[in-house]
Amino acid sequence: MDYAIKHYDQLLLLTVQHIFLTLATLVIALLIALPVSLLLLRVQAFTVPVLAALGLVYVVPSMAMFAFLVPLVGVGITPALIALIAYSQLFLVRNLLAGFKSINPSIIEAGRGMGLGSLRLFWRIELPLALPIIIGGIRLTITTTIGIATIASWINAGGLGVLLFDGLYQNNPAKIIWGALLVSGMAIVSNQLLFRLERKALRRAKGEVSL
């Protein structure tokens, strides 16, 4: 606790940096994954090759990805965001596809029969029904991003990885322990919050289907 009391401002700053990197990744990744998923739903011949390509990207070690990006875009938050967004696409696109494909086609037809246009049909019926599975993908994405963002400090992207790397280089157990605790706590809290949101969305979706 002595280290936390003496360096609370640094701990707070690194935590905020880590949260920002995680949330920025999620927002940008969703803005990319949603149109890609909607396109794949309409042109299903592209689904297998696109998912295979995203799977190949995901298995690239994060250190190798960062090392590849640094000569192209330099160090800092830019290569970190590019890598994290690329890693996020597999979970997001796969779960977006699974969520929309899980909707009973008869429900879609009923919505069209009620005179709903494509946009209103998407927002009022398709998205709410697919939301539980989509949130599951977001939950996986956030927990994964929190972990990989820790390594991004290696390329000066900031975040809680700074504590872990500095602790290892300086043989400072306090930095290692606090870095590990904060990263783990962030992952656990975000996972639990999204899990509850996922269950709430599932209950709501079941209620709408029953109606």
C-alpha positions in Angstrom: 0.0 0.0 0.0 2.9 2.3 0.6 3.7 2.4 -3.1 0.0 3.2 -4.0 -0.1 6.0 -1.5 3.1 7.6 -2.7 2.4 7.1 -6.4 -1.4 7.3 -6.6 -1.3 10.0 -9.3 0.8 7.8 -11.6 -1.5 4.8 -10.9 -4.5 6.9 -11.8 -3.0 8.3 -14.9 -1.9 4.9 -16.2 -5.3 3.5 -15.4 -7.1 6.3 -17.3 -4.7 5.7 -20.3 -5.5 2.0 -20.3 -9.3 2.6 -20.1 -9.1 5.2 -22.9 -7.1 2.8 -25.1 -9.6 0.0 -24.5 -12.7 2.1 -25.1 -11.2 3.8 -28.2 -10.4 0.4 -29.6 -13.9 -0.9 -28.9 -15.7 2.1 -30.5 -13.6 2.2 -33.7 -13.7 -1.6 -34.0 -17.5 -1.6 -33.7 -17.8 1.1 -36.4 -15.8 -1.2 -38.7 -17.2 -4.6 -37.7 -20.9 -3.6 -38.0 -20.9 -2.6 -41.7 -18.6 -5.6 -42.5 -21.0 -8.0 -40.7 -24.1 -6.5 -42.5 -22.3 -6.9 -45.8 -21.4 -10.5 -45.1 -25.0 -11.2 -44.2 -26.0 -10.0 -47.7 -23.1 -11.5 -49.6 -22.6 -14.8 -47.7 -20.0 -16.1 -50.2 -17.5 -13.7 -48.5 -18.1 -15.0 -45.0 -15.7 -17.9 -44.8 -12.7 -16.1 -46.4 -13.2 -12.9 -44.3 -13.5 -14.9 -41.0 -10.5 -17.0 -42.0 -8.5 -13.8 -42.7 -9.5 -12.3 -39.3 -8.6 -15.5 -37.7 -5.1 -15.4 -39.2 -4.7 -11.8 -37.9 -5.7 -12.8 -34.4 -3.1 -15.6 -34.2 -0.3 -13.2 -34.9 1.6 -12.6 -31.6 1.0 -9.1 -30.3 4.8 -8.4 -30.0 5.2 -9.3 -33.7 2.3 -7.2 -34.7 3.6 -4.2 -32.8 7.1 -4.7 -34.2 5.7 -4.8 -37.7 3.7 -1.6 -37.3 6.4 0.5 -35.7 8.4 1.0 -38.9 5.2 1.9 -40.7 3.5 4.3 -38.3 6.0 4.9 -35.5 5.5 4.3 -31.8 2.8 5.5 -29.5 -0.9 5.1 -29.5 -1.4 4.9 -33.3 0.2 1.4 -33.8 -1.4 0.2 -30.6 -4.9 1.2 -31.8 -4.3 -0.4 -35.2 -3.2 -3.7 -33.7 -6.0 -3.8 -31.1 -8.7 -2.9 -33.6 -7.4 -5.6 -35.9 -7.4 -8.2 -33.1 -11.0 -7.1 -32.1 -12.5 -7.8 -35.5 -12.7 -11.6 -35.2 -14.8 -11.6 -32.0 -17.0 -8.7 -33.1 -17.7 -9.8 -36.7 -18.3 -13.4 -35.7 -20.7 -12.5 -32.9 -22.5 -9.8 -35.0 -23.1 -12.4 -37.7 -24.2 -15.0 -35.1 -26.5 -12.5 -33.5 -28.3 -11.5 -36.7 -28.4 -15.1 -38.0 -30.1 -16.2 -34.8 -33.2 -14.2 -35.5 -36.2 -16.2 -36.6 -36.9 -15.2 -40.2 -40.6 -15.2 -39.5 -40.1 -12.3 -37.0 -38.4 -10.3 -39.8 -41.3 -11.1 -42.2 -43.8 -10.0 -39.5 -42.0 -6.7 -39.1 -42.1 -6.1 -42.8 -45.8 -7.0 -42.8 -46.3 -4.3 -40.2 -44.9 -1.8 -42.7 -41.5 -1.3 -41.1 -38.8 -0.1 -43.5 -35.3 -1.6 -43.5 -33.9 1.0 -41.1 -36.7 0.8 -38.6 -36.7 -3.0 -38.9 -33.0 -3.0 -38.0 -33.3 -0.7 -35.0 -36.6 -1.9 -33.6 -36.4 -5.7 -34.2 -33.1 -7.0 -35.6 -30.6 -5.2 -33.3 -32.5 -5.8 -30.0 -32.9 -9.5 -30.8 -29.3 -9.9 -31.8 -28.0 -7.7 -28.9 -27.3 -10.5 -26.3 -24.9 -12.3 -28.6 -23.4 -9.0 -29.8 -22.7 -8.0 -26.1 -21.1 -11.4 -25.6 -18.7 -10.5 -28.4 -18.1 -7.1 -26.9 -17.3 -8.8 -23.6 -14.7 -11.0 -25.1 -13.3 -8.1 -27.1 -12.9 -5.9 -24.0 -11.2 -8.5 -21.8 -8.9 -9.4 -24.7 -8.1 -5.8 -25.4 -7.3 -5.0 -21.8 -4.7 -7.8 -21.8 -3.1 -7.0 -25.2 -3.1 -3.2 -24.4 -0.8 -4.1 -21.5 1.8 -5.2 -24.0 1.2 -2.0 -26.0 3.2 0.0 -23.4 6.3 -1.6 -25.0 5.8 0.8 -27.9 5.1 3.8 -25.7 1.3 3.6 -25.9 1.0 4.2 -22.1 -1.4 2.2 -19.9 -0.8 -0.1 -17.0 1.7 -2.2 -18.9 4.2 0.6 -18.0 4.1 -0.5 -14.4 4.6 -4.2 -15.4 7.5 -3.5 -17.7 9.2 -1.0 -15.4 8.7 -3.4 -12.5 10.4 -6.2 -14.5 13.3 -4.0 -15.7 13.9 -2.4 -12.3 13.2 -5.6 -10.3 10.5 -3.7 -8.4 7.8 -6.1 -7.0 5.5 -3.3 -6.0 5.1 -2.1 -9.6 4.6 -5.6 -10.8 2.0 -6.4 -8.2 0.0 -3.1 -8.6 0.2 -3.4 -12.4 -1.1 -6.9 -12.3 -3.8 -6.1 -9.8 -5.2 -3.1 -11.7 -5.2 -4.9 -15.1 -6.9 -8.0 -13.6 -9.4 -5.9 -11.7 -10.3 -3.9 -14.8 -10.8 -7.1 -16.8 -12.9 -8.7 -14.0 -15.1 -5.7 -13.5 -15.7 -5.1 -17.2 -16.5 -8.7 -17.7 -19.0 -8.8 -14.9 -20.7 -5.6 -15.9 -21.1 -6.8 -19.5 -22.2 -10.2 -18.4 -25.1 -8.7 -16.4 -25.9 -6.4 -19.4 -25.9 -9.5 -21.7 -28.3 -11.3 -19.4 -30.6 -8.3 -19.2 -30.6 -8.0 -23.0 -31.4 -11.7 -23.3 -34.4 -11.4 -21.0 -35.6 -8.4 -22.9 -35.2 -10.2 -26.2 -37.1 -13.2 -25.0 -39.9 -10.9 -23.8 -40.1 -9.2 -27.2 -40.2 -12.6 -29.0 -43.0 -13.8 -26.7 -45.0 -10.7 -27.5 
